[in-house]
Amino acid sequence: MDYVFTSESVTIGHPDKICDYISDLILDEALRQDSMSKMAVEVTIKDDLILIYGEQNTTANIDYETIAKNALKEIGYNEEYHVLLKVNRQSKEITNAVNPSDNMVAAGDQGIMFGFACNETDEYMPMPIYYAHKLAKKLEEVQRKNDLLGPDGKTQVSVEYENDKPKRIDSIVVSTQHSKEITQNEIKQIILKEVIENIIPSNLLDSETNIYINPSGSFVLGGSFGDSGTTGRKIVCDTYGGMGRIGGGCLSSKDPTKVDRSAAYYARYVAKNVVANGLAEKCEIQVSYAIGHQTPISIFIDTFNTEKVDRKTILDLVNRKFDFSVANIIRELDLRKPIYANTSCYGHFGKPEFLWEKVIQL
């Protein structure tokens, strides 16, 4: 089958990603002080107003306002911001469901989660989102070095597939916030030379590849003053760029008892190992949970007719090698540590420093 598939990414200065980053910085601070923290604290930003809201059950003493303001300065926004805080204690009913006894951990919510992997790139990620993230991360690096560029930005990569295999890059879109003191032609030269040519292999480009740099023209007003932002609004960027399906909840802000996050990580771990061990070229795992239950309600495996062995063999291996219970996911992936700010931008998957990206022998 021949087609063109597109995925997008955004820089850390994009208003939605600002919110994801602050949310996960808050979670990390809670876990740093109290590894058993239960957190679901989200962020919304518009203009100079930051709204921090949600639920927590932690002994940590968290300075929400300082975390948020410091994050914005770190990203590159120097305006004065005002913080409105509305964080309540987590419902006792949810707390009791998650920890029905001292030695048990159950799902903190119901829901469906997906994990996906394919053999298109070294990190077993789909090629469109793989290169969209790499471009966005490189764009941030260039933005930080150049005072005439601002922190907000977006990237997009369209890959042409032939017989369901990546053949070439059809289109690239890069948009960057900038100062009034720089021309669009200067921006195009910077992005082409310092971002695109540094990231995209030349063999994937040809004379028919379309490259669009700041196609809207002027992009001076960015961040929260150009658009609003909210935690969890970029879950397609966070996962597989639309090529793998997504679950019902976002990832950022949530402690590991929230299976929207932890089970999505584990499903990716399983799917990646199915592909990395040569059992299939593509694999998607769906898992579902009920609040208060320690183990999944269902597990579904789809290899899209790319399996190299019998499907039952794959299912038997998954059942034998992997344990989808909430307690095991948290333990095996070591999820009670302050690791989450580093997941909040450029994808939660495909980053080899995280345990859910580890390849094991099946």
C-alpha positions in Angstrom: 0.0 0.0 0.0 1.3 3.5 -1.0 0.4 6.6 1.0 1.8 9.7 2.7 1.5 9.9 6.5 2.2 13.1 8.5 3.0 13.7 12.2 3.7 16.9 14.1 5.7 18.0 17.1 6.1 21.2 19.1 8.8 22.9 21.1 8.9 23.2 24.8 7.8 26.9 24.3 4.5 25.9 22.8 1.7 26.9 25.3 0.4 23.3 25.7 3.9 22.0 26.3 4.6 24.7 28.8 1.7 23.3 30.8 2.8 19.7 30.4 6.3 20.7 31.6 5.1 22.5 34.7 2.7 19.7 35.5 5.5 17.1 35.4 7.9 19.4 37.3 5.2 19.6 40.1 4.9 15.8 40.0 8.7 15.3 40.2 8.9 17.6 43.2 6.2 15.7 45.0 7.9 12.4 44.3 11.3 13.8 45.3 9.9 14.5 48.8 7.4 11.7 49.0 7.8 8.7 46.6 4.2 7.6 47.4 2.6 10.9 46.3 -0.7 10.7 44.5 -0.8 13.6 42.0 -3.1 14.8 39.3 -2.3 18.5 39.2 -2.8 20.2 35.8 -2.0 23.6 34.4 -3.7 26.1 32.0 -2.0 29.2 30.8 -3.3 32.3 28.9 -1.4 35.6 28.6 0.1 36.3 32.0 -2.2 34.0 34.0 -1.2 30.5 35.1 -4.0 28.4 36.6 -2.7 25.3 38.6 -5.5 23.0 39.6 -6.2 19.4 40.5 -5.9 16.8 43.3 -3.1 15.5 45.4 -2.4 13.2 48.3 1.2 13.8 49.4 3.3 14.8 52.4 5.4 17.0 50.1 5.5 20.7 50.6 5.2 22.1 47.1 5.8 25.7 46.1 3.6 25.6 43.0 4.0 29.2 42.1 7.8 29.2 42.1 8.0 26.0 40.1 5.7 27.5 37.4 7.5 30.9 37.2 10.9 29.3 37.2 9.9 26.9 34.4 8.8 29.8 32.2 12.1 31.7 32.7 14.0 28.5 31.9 12.0 28.1 28.7 12.8 31.7 27.7 9.8 33.7 28.6 10.6 36.8 30.8 7.2 38.3 31.2 5.6 38.7 34.7 3.1 35.9 35.4 0.4 35.6 38.0 -0.5 32.2 39.5 -4.0 31.1 40.6 -3.9 27.9 42.6 -6.8 25.5 43.1 -5.4 22.1 44.3 -7.5 20.0 46.6 -6.9 16.8 48.6 -7.5 13.7 46.5 -10.9 12.0 47.2 -10.7 9.4 49.9 -12.8 7.1 47.7 -10.1 7.2 45.0 -7.3 6.8 47.6 -9.0 3.8 49.2 -9.6 2.2 45.7 -5.9 2.6 44.7 -4.6 1.3 48.0 -7.2 -1.1 49.4 -4.5 -2.5 51.8 -0.9 -1.8 52.7 0.6 -4.3 50.3 -1.7 -3.8 47.3 -1.8 -1.3 44.5 -4.7 -1.0 42.2 -5.5 1.1 39.1 -6.3 4.8 40.0 -8.9 5.0 37.2 -10.6 3.0 34.5 -9.6 3.4 30.9 -7.9 2.1 27.8 -4.2 2.5 27.0 -2.2 1.7 23.9 1.5 0.9 23.2 2.9 0.8 19.7 6.2 0.0 18.0 7.5 -0.6 14.5 10.9 -1.2 12.8 11.0 2.0 10.8 13.7 3.7 13.0 16.4 2.7 15.4 14.2 3.6 18.4 11.3 1.5 17.0 9.2 4.6 16.5 7.2 5.6 13.3 9.4 7.7 11.0 7.1 10.7 10.8 6.9 11.4 14.5 10.6 10.3 15.0 11.8 13.1 12.7 9.2 15.6 13.8 10.5 15.3 17.4 14.1 15.5 16.3 13.4 18.6 14.3 11.5 20.2 17.2 14.3 19.4 19.7 16.9 20.8 17.3 14.7 23.9 16.7 14.6 24.5 20.5 18.4 24.3 20.6 18.8 26.8 17.8 16.2 29.1 19.3 18.1 29.2 22.6 21.3 30.2 20.9 19.8 32.9 18.7 18.3 36.0 20.5 16.3 36.8 17.3 14.2 33.6 17.7 11.6 33.0 20.3 10.8 29.8 22.3 7.5 28.8 20.6 7.6 26.6 17.5 6.2 23.6 15.7 7.4 21.0 13.2 5.7 18.6 10.9 7.0 15.7 8.7 5.2 13.9 5.9 6.7 10.6 4.9 5.8 8.8 1.7 5.4 5.0 2.1 5.7 2.5 -0.7 4.4 -1.0 0.0 3.9 0.1 3.6 7.6 1.0 4.0 9.1 4.5 4.3 10.5 5.6 1.0 11.2 9.4 1.2 10.1 12.6 3.0 7.5 14.3 1.0 7.1 17.5 3.1 8.6 19.3 6.1 7.0 22.2 7.9 8.9 24.3 10.5 7.5 27.3 12.3 9.4 29.4 14.8 8.6 32.4 16.9 10.9 35.3 16.1 11.8 38.9 16.8 10.6 41.8 14.6 14.3 42.5 13.8 14.8 39.4 11.6 13.6 38.9 8.1 11.7 35.9 6.9 14.5 35.1 4.5 17.0 35.1 7.3 14.8 32.8 9.3 14.5 30.4 6.4 18.2 30.2 6.0 18.7 29.5 9.7 16.1 26.8 9.9 17.2 25.2 6.6 20.9 25.1 7.5 20.9 24.7 11.3 17.8 22.6 11.8 16.6 20.6 8.8 20.0 19.8 7.2 21.4 18.8 10.6 18.6 16.3 11.3 17.1 14.9 8.1 19.3 12.4 6.2 20.0 13.5 2.7 18.9 10.2 1.2 15.3 10.9 2.5 15.2 14.2 0.6 14.9 14.8 -3.1 14.1 17.6 -5.6 10.3 17.1 -5.0 10.4 17.4 -1.2 8.4 20.4 -0.1 9.9 22.5 2.7 7.7 25.1 4.3 9.4 27.5 6.8 7.1 29.9 8.7 4.4 29.5 6.1 2.2 31.9 8.0 4.8 34.7 7.6 5.2 36.8 10.7 5.2 34.8 14.0 6.3 37.4 16.6 3.5 36.9 19.2 3.9 33.4 20.6 3.6 31.3 23.8 0.7 32.1 26.1 0.2 35.5 24.6 -0.4 34.1 21.2 -2.5 31.1 22.3 -3.8 29.4 25.4 -2.3 26.1 26.7 -3.5 23.2 28.8 -2.0 20.1 30.2 -2.7 17.0 28.0 -3.7 18.7 24.8 -0.8 17.2 22.8 -1.3 13.5 23.4 -0.8 12.6 19.7 2.6 14.4 19.8 3.3 12.6 23.1 2.7 9.1 21.7 3.0 8.0 18.1 2.1 10.9 16.0 -1.2 9.4 15.0 0.2 6.2 13.6 -0.5 4.2 16.8 -3.8 4.7 18.5 -4.1 6.6 21.7 -5.9 5.9 25.0 -8.6 7.9 26.7 -6.4 10.0 29.0 -3.3 12.2 28.8 0.1 11.2 30.3 1.6 14.3 31.9 0.7 15.4 35.5 -0.2 11.9 36.7 1.6 9.7 39.3 2.2 6.0 38.3 -1.0 4.7 40.0 -2.8 6.4 37.2 -2.7 3.8 34.5 -3.3 6.4 31.8 0.4 6.9 32.2 2.0 3.8 33.7 0.1 1.2 31.7 0.8 3.2 28.5 4.5 3.0 29.3 4.2 -0.7 29.9 2.2 -1.3 26.7 5.0 0.5 24.8 7.6 -1.6 26.6 5.8 -4.9 25.5 5.1 -3.7 21.9 8.7 -2.6 21.5 10.1 -5.9 22.7 7.8 -7.9 20.3 9.3 -5.9 17.4 12.8 -5.7 18.7 12.9 -9.5 19.1 11.9 -10.0 15.5 8.4 -11.4 16.2 6.7 -8.8 14.1 7.4 -5.6 12.1 4.7 -3.7 13.9 2.9 -4.3 17.1 0.2 -2.5 19.0 -0.9 -3.5 22.5 -4.2 -2.4 24.0 -4.8 -2.8 27.7 -7.8 -1.8 29.9 -8.3 -1.4 33.6 -11.0 -0.8 36.1 -10.5 1.5 39.1 -9.7 -0.5 42.2 -8.6 -3.6 40.3 -4.9 -4.7 40.4 -4.8 -6.4 37.0 -6.1 -5.6 33.5 -9.6 -6.3 32.4 -8.4 -7.1 28.9 -5.2 -7.2 26.7 -5.3 -7.1 22.9 -2.3 -7.6 20.6 -2.4 -6.5 16.9 0.6 -7.1 14.6 -1.1 -5.9 11.5 -0.3 -9.1 9.6 3.4 -8.4 9.9 4.1 -11.3 12.4 7.0 -13.6 11.8 5.7 -16.3 14.0 2.2 -17.6 14.9 0.1 -15.0 16.8 -0.6 -17.4 19.5 3.2 -17.8 20.1 3.4 -14.0 20.5 0.5 -14.0 22.9 2.0 -16.8 25.0 5.3 -15.1 25.2 3.7 -11.8 26.3 1.7 -13.6 29.0 4.7 -15.5 30.2 7.3 -12.6 30.1 5.3 -9.6 31.1 3.1 -8.7 34.1 0.6 -6.0 33.6 -0.5 -5.7 37.2 -0.3 -2.1 38.5 2.1 -3.0 41.3 4.5 -4.8 38.9 4.4 -2.0 36.3 5.4 0.6 39.0 8.1 -1.7 40.3 9.6 -3.0 37.0 9.7 0.4 35.4 10.8 2.1 38.7 8.1 4.8 38.3 8.1 6.3 41.8 11.1 8.5 41.0 11.2 12.1 39.8 11.8 11.3 36.1 8.8 12.9 34.5 9.8 16.4 33.5 12.1 14.8 30.9 9.1 13.0 29.3 7.0 16.0 28.9 8.3 17.3 25.6 9.4 15.6 22.4 7.5 12.4 23.2 7.2 10.0 26.0 8.5 7.2 23.8 11.7 6.5 21.8 14.0 7.9 24.5 16.5 5.2 25.5 17.1 6.6 29.0 13.7 5.3 30.2 13.2 1.7 31.4 10.1 1.2 29.2 12.4 1.5 26.2 14.7 -1.3 27.4 14.9 -4.3 25.1 15.0 -7.8 26.7 15.4 -11.3 25.3 12.1 -13.0 24.8 
